[in-house]
Amino acid sequence: MKQILHIIASPRGMNSDSTKLANNYLKSLSDIEVDTLNLWQEPLIEFDGDKAAAKGTFFGFGEMTNTLQTHWDKVVEVIDRFKGADEYVISVPMWNGSIPYKLKQYIDVITQPHFTYKFHPDTGYSGLLENKSARLFFTSGVYGLNTPPSWGEDYHSTYLKWWLNMIGITDIKEVRFQPSAVTANPKEEFSIALEKAKNLSK
């Protein structure tokens, strides 16, 4: 049975277009188990000074004391949940050209050396996650593909796909509902996006 982690990055609940798209995709699948991580309902740990100091020990800065290990164990617990999935379904609206801060916080917690990536001074970063996939559902109010810069820039999908590649995930498919606020026929355009989401598994 495929294990799916559905990461909800929108705070709008069932009014969220990105979440509706992701759910339509999930409904089209069979023989799956879905772990839903709503970043606005579950508490996210802070990647504070102690956790940063613990991370530094992997690069030769300081020693992993018992106190630091206790803080690091909390990070590992979050990472283990993430790594337990076979596929990541991420529903993510565009906020100010990029991703919501809750998703960035989550990414900063789970993106750790020896767990999701490794680094070599000669070759740079390489991902440690293998045989995993990601399905991304992007929405934005006014930004759309091939629109002039005055309508916004896409650090939204570009950042998320760069991060996934960095940790080793290259099997990536996406559905966009962009723009949602300035399109002439929002209901029709959303219906098209819903159909694309349903057919994404084919």
C-alpha positions in Angstrom: 0.0 0.0 0.0 1.4 3.4 -1.0 2.0 5.8 1.9 1.1 9.4 1.1 1.9 12.4 3.1 -0.5 15.2 2.3 1.0 18.5 3.4 -1.6 21.3 3.5 0.1 24.7 3.3 -3.1 26.8 3.1 -4.9 28.1 6.2 -8.2 28.3 4.5 -9.6 24.9 5.3 -12.1 23.6 2.8 -12.3 27.0 1.2 -8.7 26.4 -0.1 -8.5 25.9 -3.9 -5.1 24.2 -3.6 -6.5 21.7 -1.0 -9.5 21.0 -3.1 -7.3 20.1 -6.0 -5.1 17.9 -3.9 -8.1 16.1 -2.5 -9.5 15.5 -5.9 -6.3 13.8 -6.9 -6.3 11.7 -3.7 -9.9 10.6 -4.4 -8.8 9.2 -7.8 -6.3 6.8 -6.2 -6.7 3.4 -4.7 -4.8 1.2 -2.3 -3.3 4.2 -0.5 -2.9 5.3 3.1 -2.9 9.1 3.6 -1.3 10.9 6.5 -2.6 14.5 6.5 -0.2 17.1 7.8 -2.1 20.4 8.1 0.7 22.9 8.9 -1.9 25.3 10.4 -3.4 22.9 12.8 -0.4 20.8 14.0 2.2 22.5 16.1 5.5 23.0 14.3 8.7 22.8 16.3 11.0 25.9 16.2 14.4 25.4 14.6 16.0 27.5 17.3 19.6 28.0 18.6 19.9 24.6 20.3 18.8 22.8 17.2 21.0 24.8 15.0 23.9 24.0 17.3 23.1 20.3 17.1 23.0 20.5 13.3 26.4 22.2 13.4 28.0 19.2 15.0 27.4 17.3 11.7 29.8 19.8 10.0 32.4 19.6 12.8 31.3 22.6 14.8 31.1 21.6 18.5 30.0 18.4 20.1 26.6 16.7 20.4 26.0 17.0 24.1 23.2 15.3 25.9 21.2 18.5 25.9 21.7 19.1 22.2 20.8 15.5 21.5 17.5 16.0 23.3 16.7 18.9 21.1 17.9 17.1 18.0 15.7 14.1 18.7 12.7 16.3 18.3 13.9 17.2 14.8 14.5 13.5 13.9 10.9 12.7 15.0 9.6 15.2 12.4 12.0 13.9 9.7 11.0 10.3 10.3 7.4 11.1 9.7 8.3 12.8 6.5 10.6 10.1 5.3 8.0 7.4 6.0 6.0 8.5 3.0 6.3 7.1 -0.6 4.7 10.1 -2.1 4.2 13.8 -1.1 1.1 15.6 -2.0 1.6 19.3 -1.3 -1.2 21.8 -1.7 0.3 25.2 -1.7 -1.0 28.7 -2.4 1.4 31.5 -3.5 2.1 34.1 -0.9 3.9 37.2 -2.0 5.6 35.4 -4.9 6.7 32.4 -2.7 5.4 29.8 -0.3 3.5 30.3 3.0 5.9 30.7 6.0 4.5 27.7 7.7 5.7 25.5 4.8 9.1 27.2 4.8 9.4 26.5 8.6 8.6 22.8 8.0 11.1 22.6 5.2 13.8 24.2 7.4 13.1 21.6 10.1 13.3 18.5 7.9 16.1 19.5 5.5 19.0 18.1 7.5 22.4 16.6 6.6 22.6 12.8 6.7 18.8 12.6 6.9 17.5 14.1 3.7 20.7 15.3 1.9 24.4 15.1 2.0 27.1 17.6 1.1 30.5 17.2 -0.4 32.8 20.2 -0.9 33.7 19.0 -4.4 30.3 18.1 -5.6 27.8 20.1 -3.5 24.4 18.9 -2.4 22.9 15.5 -3.2 19.6 14.1 -2.1 19.2 11.0 0.1 15.5 10.2 -0.6 15.1 7.5 -3.3 12.1 6.1 -5.1 9.7 8.8 -3.9 7.4 11.1 -5.8 5.7 14.5 -5.3 2.5 15.8 -6.6 2.1 19.6 -6.3 -1.0 21.7 -6.4 -0.3 25.4 -7.0 -2.7 28.3 -6.8 -2.2 32.1 -7.0 -4.5 35.1 -7.1 -3.0 37.2 -9.9 0.2 35.4 -11.0 0.0 33.2 -14.0 2.5 31.6 -16.3 3.9 33.9 -18.9 2.5 37.0 -17.3 4.5 40.3 -17.1 6.6 40.9 -14.0 4.1 43.5 -12.8 1.7 40.5 -12.1 4.3 38.8 -9.9 7.2 36.4 -10.0 7.2 32.7 -9.4 9.5 31.9 -6.5 6.7 29.6 -5.4 6.9 26.5 -7.7 10.6 27.1 -8.5 11.6 27.1 -4.9 9.5 24.0 -4.0 10.8 22.0 -7.0 14.4 23.0 -6.3 14.1 21.8 -2.7 12.5 18.5 -3.8 15.3 17.9 -6.3 17.9 18.8 -3.6 16.7 16.1 -1.3 16.5 13.5 -4.1 12.9 13.7 -5.4 12.7 14.1 -9.2 9.4 12.4 -10.0 7.3 15.5 -9.8 4.0 16.4 -11.4 2.0 19.5 -10.9 -1.4 21.1 -11.4 -1.9 24.8 -11.4 -5.0 27.1 -10.9 -3.3 30.4 -11.8 -4.6 33.0 -11.7 -7.7 32.5 -9.6 -8.7 36.2 -8.9 -8.4 37.9 -12.3 -9.5 35.2 -14.7 -12.6 35.8 -16.7 -14.2 32.4 -15.9 -13.0 31.3 -12.5 -15.5 28.5 -12.1 -14.7 27.1 -15.6 -11.0 27.4 -15.1 -11.2 25.7 -11.7 -13.3 22.9 -13.1 -10.5 22.3 -15.7 -7.9 22.2 -12.9 -10.0 19.7 -10.9 -10.1 17.5 -13.9 -6.4 17.7 -14.4 -5.9 16.8 -10.7 -8.1 13.8 -11.1 -6.2 12.6 -14.2 -2.8 13.2 -12.7 -2.4 9.6 -11.7 -3.0 8.3 -15.2 
